[in-house]
């Protein structure tokens, strides 16, 4: 496990925008933890891995494209 990671086996919030989230998740899965949190980690508030999403009024697609397969026949 990455030495920067510090997951704890307790219910709590997780920071999916943390650059080490994937490593912590892998560690929790390896240990078969049913739950885990970032409560004791120094990166619990980090937004480093948060993607930048730019939306403007000039965007040409203002709806979601959904596959037809998700609709069921009545």
ChimeraX attribute file (.defattr): number of C-alpha atoms within 10 A of each C-alpha:
attribute: neighborCount
match mode: 1-to-1
recipient: residues
	/A:1	9
	/A:2	9
	/A:3	7
	/A:4	13
	/A:5	21
	/A:6	21
	/A:7	21
	/A:8	17
	/A:9	15
	/A:10	13
	/A:11	12
	/A:12	11
	/A:13	12
	/A:14	18
	/A:15	18
	/A:16	17
	/A:17	17
	/A:18	20
	/A:19	17
	/A:20	21
	/A:21	20
	/A:22	13
	/A:23	18
	/A:24	23
	/A:25	19
	/A:26	12
	/A:27	17
	/A:28	18
	/A:29	13
	/A:30	9
	/A:31	10
	/A:32	9
	/A:33	13
	/A:34	10
	/A:35	14
	/A:36	18
	/A:37	20
	/A:38	24
	/A:39	19
	/A:40	11
	/A:41	16
	/A:42	11
	/A:43	19
	/A:44	20
	/A:45	14
	/A:46	15
	/A:47	13
	/A:48	11
	/A:49	13
	/A:50	11
	/A:51	8
	/A:52	6
	/A:53	6
	/A:54	6
	/A:55	8
	/A:56	7
	/A:57	6
	/A:58	7
	/A:59	8
	/A:60	7
	/A:61	7
	/A:62	9
	/A:63	6
	/A:64	6
	/A:65	7
	/A:66	8
	/A:67	7
	/A:68	7
	/A:69	7
	/A:70	7
	/A:71	8
	/A:72	6
	/A:73	5
	/A:74	3
